[in-house]
Amino acid sequence: MNTESLYQVYLNHPHVQTDTRRIREGEMFFALKGPNFNGNRFAQQAVDAGAAKVIIDEAAYAIPGKTILVPDVLQALQQLAGYHRAQFSFPVIAITGSNGKTTTKELVHAVLSTTYTTYTTEGNLNNHIGVPLTLLKIKNDAQMAVIEMGANHLEEIKGYCAIARPTHGLITNAGKAHLEGFGSIEGVKKGKGELYDFLRERGDGTAFVMWDYDYLREMSRGISHIVRYGTAGADVTGHAAGQKGFLAVELELPVATFIRSQLVGDYNLPNVLAAVAVGAHFNVAQEQIKAAIENYVPSNSRSQLLEKGTNKIILDAYNANPSSMKLAIENLAKMEGARKILVLGAMAEMGAETEAEHLRIVQLIGQYPWSDVLLVGKPFELYKERFRYFETSAAAAEWVREHRPENALLLVKGSRSTQMEKVVEGM
């Protein structure tokens, strides 16, 4: 079946699912394959769960009247999403970057939603499956779409742009993340820059550029329309106001405004300014921009400020790389508090740079006085004579339960694979 014919099926059953455990009556099920599973084998289970149509790529699992055979299920899903995207002409904003892309996406969505019917990526479903699924959830009432794009190797963002065809784009930054796949910081810039390449090639693209970052200025050259945001010399300017706890922003342009966010850390300033820039570009009223940002509450272990007994905890354990780890440590160091404790998990996907990057973090830790430092994960084992070391977050959580810190300010951060939220759950 070709894409156009498959699209007619989709119009009759406009809800797409890739997990049989979540199927609802009348949905389409795409039987994807992975390293350890074959979705074709669940075709009958999907039908039994209520799927109207099941897309398969192995004839052996055909069910008369229920399955549709295609050459490749993943390609069929992506091509269907691209065909659906081609049906609408409203702005599609793509967001990528090494750090802060999910928070920026959520803030941008919150701002735009005050004025427009806006669809966006759920959580961080920003990969080769998540991007097409996000597009296929967009309905006829849409006026805007905000699509998050994650990547850990070259050509990935390029592929997502071919499906989503963004009209606008935003790269939060290009730091030391996924070095195992990108190979170097220059590889990261090239990979993230594929979004700029797409906007440049389409001729009428618009990029929202953090003007403080010289490399983003350079990378964005040649794009037809550039909206600048930053701390100076930009279309939208502002700076962190130095409030205790949550980030406050003194916005200077486009209109002088004081914004009290519920985000922890001055490193979230670019994320807030990006949301203001997007909102202002699309003529969202300043008071609505302010309200949307102030009402946004971070979740899913991203820059959350929690209180447990007498302790305050900055939980930023969804992801970690050298760039974000450095910013989080430096942020805690300058916060007020007599007792500060670092609880850091190892950084994943560093490849050949694993040992060197963890050494740099340890050297940074040594520049400040801490009440205690807990390091979790194999890459930190080399430093167990200097700091408390635990092989797993569960072991670190047990230590915290036994020693029960009081009146402390803690930073809990690490890559998703270390599951650092377990430390907080044990307090």
Buried (B, 14 or more C-beta within 10 A) or exposed (E): BEBEEBBEBBEEBBBBBBEBEEBEEEBBBBBBBEEEEBBBBBBBBBBEBEBBBBBBBBEEBBEEEBBBBBEEBBEBBBBBBBBBBEEBEBBBBBBBBBBBBBBBBBBBBBBBBBBBBBBBBEEBBBBBBBBBBBBBBBEEEBBBBBBBBBBBEBEBBBBBBEBBBBBBBBBBBBBBBBBBBBBEBEBBBBBBBBBBBBBBEBEEBBBBBBBBBEBBBEBBEEBEEBBBBBBEEBBBBBBBBEEEBBBBBBBBBBBEBEBEBBBBBBBBBBBBBBBBBBBBBBEBEBEBBBBBBBEBEBEEBBBBBBEBEEBBBBBBBBBBBBBBBBBBBBBBBEBEBEBBBBBBBBBBBBBEBBEEBBBBBBEBBEEBEBBBBBBBBEBBEBBEEEBBBBEBBBBBBBBBEEEEBEEBBBBBBBBBBBBBBBBBEBB
